[in-house]
Amino acid sequence: MKYFTKEWYYSDQDPFEKMEIARNGYEQYYKTVEHLLPEDIKMLNMHDSQLIKMYYDGDDYVMEFDVYKISWSPDNKLIFKNAQILESDEFNLSNRYVWLYEEVYLIDGKYEFHILFAERGGGDRSRPQMIILADNFSARLDCSLLPSKKKRDPMEYEHDDVEAIFELNFAGKWHVLDEYSQEYLIDDQKTFGLNQYHDVMTIAPNETAKGTIRFGHPNYPAGCLWVGKKIAMLKREKIIGYATITKIFNPVLSIQENDQ
């Protein structure tokens, strides 16, 4: 790794300053090759995903992750096609490693992944890293790795802010997981909400599901909502779907309540 190395992580430099230097340094390179990278690499965002397995499947190298509730990505299986492990520290998967940062370099038409992990728990725990060279790469959601969905008791709904029908209506493979922190756009203000679905673990493109949202900060949407209102679901500044409000449990959010 050139920027997000374990030596960088452990350095005594100011944390904010060293992050800014590393991020700017890598982004300068990334922008020169971004147009040559496949979509799965452009969308790669595994930060905080917990590694549960890593193995060869023929010539491909596979990593499986627990992404439920803890990850920024719904992809839980990464496949490095025709892969070579160029460098790797020792991993003991019982130590519960999470993905921290990655760098991807284009080398003679192949993709070189530099990945920094962290042993969950922080402090002086290990920060192993590895370098993988691959002909190609894919990331996907393997539903068999998700926990089974327990049907929610309707009495639980009122602990959330609203009930809604969720719909993903974009061309792509992005799924939205149950209990996922979703970015929303409400009246030109961005905020986050925790989605909880009644009967499913994930929503795929062109699918719908019913569930609830518990909004957070910033920009808590007080006095902004009404039954029937559609609010946009965002991913990397793009609208990937909508949530249509069907019930409002928290009266602070209701525009009628706010106007009285």
C-alpha positions in Angstrom: 0.0 0.0 0.0 1.2 3.5 -0.8 -1.1 5.6 1.4 -3.4 3.7 3.8 -0.7 1.4 5.3 -0.5 0.1 8.8 2.6 2.3 9.3 0.5 5.3 8.3 -2.3 4.1 10.7 0.1 3.8 13.7 2.0 7.1 12.9 2.0 9.9 15.5 0.9 12.4 12.9 -2.4 14.3 13.7 -5.2 11.9 12.7 -7.1 14.4 10.7 -4.0 15.7 8.9 -2.7 12.3 8.0 -6.2 11.2 6.7 -6.4 14.3 4.5 -2.9 13.7 3.1 -3.5 10.0 2.4 -7.0 10.6 0.9 -5.8 13.5 -1.4 -2.7 11.5 -2.5 -4.7 8.4 -3.5 -7.6 10.4 -5.1 -5.1 12.1 -7.4 -4.1 8.7 -8.8 -7.7 7.3 -8.7 -9.0 10.1 -10.9 -6.5 9.3 -13.6 -7.8 5.7 -14.0 -11.4 5.9 -12.8 -12.8 5.9 -16.4 -10.9 2.6 -17.0 -12.3 0.7 -13.9 -15.3 -1.6 -13.9 -18.4 -0.5 -12.1 -17.9 -3.0 -9.2 -14.6 -1.4 -8.4 -16.0 2.1 -8.6 -18.8 1.2 -6.2 -16.5 -0.7 -3.8 -17.2 0.6 -0.2 -16.5 -2.2 2.3 -15.6 0.0 5.3 -16.5 -1.7 8.6 -17.5 -4.9 6.9 -16.5 -7.9 9.1 -14.5 -10.6 7.3 -15.8 -14.1 7.9 -14.1 -16.2 5.2 -11.3 -15.9 2.6 -10.4 -18.8 0.3 -9.5 -19.9 -3.2 -12.3 -21.2 -5.4 -10.3 -22.6 -8.4 -8.2 -19.6 -9.6 -10.5 -17.0 -8.0 -10.0 -15.6 -4.6 -13.1 -15.1 -2.5 -13.8 -13.0 0.5 -17.1 -13.3 2.5 -18.3 -10.6 4.9 -20.9 -10.0 7.6 -22.4 -6.7 6.4 -25.6 -6.8 8.3 -26.1 -3.6 10.4 -22.4 -2.7 10.4 -21.3 -2.0 6.8 -21.6 0.8 4.3 -22.2 -1.7 1.6 -24.8 -4.5 1.0 -22.2 -6.5 -1.0 -21.1 -9.4 1.2 -19.1 -11.5 -1.3 -16.1 -10.2 -3.3 -14.6 -12.3 -6.0 -11.1 -11.6 -7.3 -10.9 -13.3 -10.7 -7.8 -15.3 -11.6 -6.1 -13.9 -8.5 -2.6 -13.9 -7.0 -1.8 -13.0 -3.4 1.2 -10.8 -3.8 1.6 -10.0 -0.1 -0.3 -10.8 3.0 0.1 -10.5 6.8 -1.1 -13.4 8.9 -4.9 -13.5 9.5 -6.7 -15.4 12.3 -10.3 -15.0 11.5 -11.4 -15.7 15.0 -10.1 -12.2 15.8 -12.9 -10.6 13.8 -11.2 -8.4 11.3 -13.0 -5.5 9.6 -12.2 -3.8 6.3 -10.7 -0.4 6.8 -9.4 1.1 3.5 -8.4 0.0 0.1 -6.4 1.3 -2.9 -6.8 -0.1 -6.4 -4.1 0.3 -9.0 -4.3 -0.5 -12.7 -1.2 -2.6 -13.6 -0.8 -3.9 -17.2 -4.5 -4.3 -17.7 -5.0 -6.1 -14.3 -6.2 -4.7 -11.0 -4.0 -4.6 -7.9 -5.9 -4.3 -4.6 -4.2 -3.0 -1.5 -6.4 -3.6 1.5 -5.9 -2.6 5.2 -7.9 -4.5 7.8 -8.3 -3.9 11.5 -8.9 -6.3 14.4 -12.3 -5.3 15.8 -11.9 -3.7 19.2 -9.5 -0.8 18.4 -6.6 0.1 20.6 -3.3 -1.7 19.8 -4.9 -4.6 18.0 -3.4 -5.8 14.8 -3.9 -4.0 11.4 -3.1 -6.7 8.8 -2.8 -5.8 5.1 -2.7 -7.7 1.9 -2.2 -7.1 -1.8 -4.1 -9.1 -4.5 -3.6 -8.9 -8.2 -6.6 -10.0 -10.3 -7.7 -10.1 -13.9 -11.2 -8.9 -13.0 -13.4 -8.3 -10.0 -17.0 -8.7 -8.9 -18.9 -7.7 -5.8 -22.4 -9.1 -5.0 -24.9 -9.8 -2.3 -25.2 -13.5 -1.4 -28.5 -13.8 0.4 -27.5 -17.1 1.9 -25.0 -15.3 4.1 -27.7 -13.1 5.6 -29.5 -14.0 8.9 -33.1 -15.1 8.6 -35.7 -12.4 8.9 -37.9 -12.5 12.0 -41.4 -11.2 11.3 -41.8 -7.9 13.3 -44.5 -7.4 15.9 -46.7 -4.5 14.7 -46.5 -3.1 18.2 -42.9 -2.4 17.5 -43.6 0.0 14.6 -44.7 2.9 16.7 -41.2 3.1 18.2 -40.1 4.4 14.8 -41.1 7.7 13.1 -43.0 6.6 10.0 -44.3 3.6 8.1 -43.5 3.6 4.4 -43.5 1.6 1.1 -39.9 1.4 -0.2 -39.3 1.1 -3.9 -35.9 0.8 -5.7 -36.3 1.9 -9.3 -32.8 2.3 -10.8 -30.9 0.2 -13.3 -28.2 -1.6 -11.3 -27.5 -4.3 -8.8 -27.6 -2.2 -5.6 -29.7 -3.7 -2.8 -30.8 -2.0 0.4 -30.6 -4.1 3.5 -32.9 -4.3 6.5 -31.7 -2.1 9.4 -29.6 -0.1 7.0 -28.8 3.5 7.5 -30.2 5.1 4.4 -29.5 8.6 3.1 -32.7 10.6 2.2 -33.4 13.8 0.4 -36.4 15.7 1.9 -37.2 19.1 0.6 -33.6 19.7 -0.6 -32.2 18.7 2.8 -30.2 15.5 3.3 -30.7 13.3 6.3 -30.4 9.7 7.4 -32.9 7.1 8.5 -32.7 3.6 9.8 -34.9 1.4 7.5 -36.6 -1.7 9.0 -38.7 -3.9 6.7 -41.6 -5.9 8.0 -41.0 -9.2 6.1 -37.8 -9.1 4.0 -34.1 -8.8 4.6 -33.3 -6.8 1.5 -34.8 -4.9 -1.4 -33.4 -5.4 -4.9 -33.8 -3.0 -7.9 -37.5 -2.8 -9.1 -38.8 -4.4 -5.9 -40.9 -2.9 -3.2 -41.3 -3.6 0.5 -43.2 -2.2 3.5 -41.4 -1.1 6.6 -40.6 1.8 9.0 -38.0 4.6 9.2 -36.4 6.1 12.3 -34.8 9.4 11.3 -31.6 10.8 12.7 -29.5 13.9 12.4 -28.5 16.1 10.7 -31.6 17.8 9.4 -34.3 15.9 11.4 -37.4 16.4 9.2 -39.7 18.0 11.7 -42.9 19.4 10.2 -41.9 18.1 6.7 -44.0 15.0 6.2 -47.5 13.9 5.4 -49.2 10.6 4.4 -48.6 10.1 0.7 -45.4 12.1 0.5 -42.5 10.5 -1.5 -39.0 11.0 -0.2 -35.9 10.2 -2.3 -33.4 7.5 -1.3 -29.9 8.4 -2.2 -26.7 6.6 -2.9 -23.5 8.6 -3.7 -25.6 11.6 -4.7 -27.9 9.6 -7.0 -31.6 8.8 -6.4 -32.0 5.0 -6.3 -35.6 4.9 -5.2 -38.3 6.4 -3.0 -40.1 5.8 0.3 -43.8 6.7 0.2 -45.1 7.6 3.7 -48.2 5.6 4.7 -48.4 6.4 8.4 -46.8 8.9 10.7 -46.1 7.7 14.3 -44.2 10.8 15.5 -46.4 13.8 15.3 -43.5 16.2 15.3 -42.8 15.2 11.7 -46.3 15.9 10.5 -46.7 19.1 8.5 -50.3 19.4 9.9 -49.1 19.1 13.5 -46.3 21.7 12.8 -48.7 24.2 11.3 -51.1 24.2 14.2 
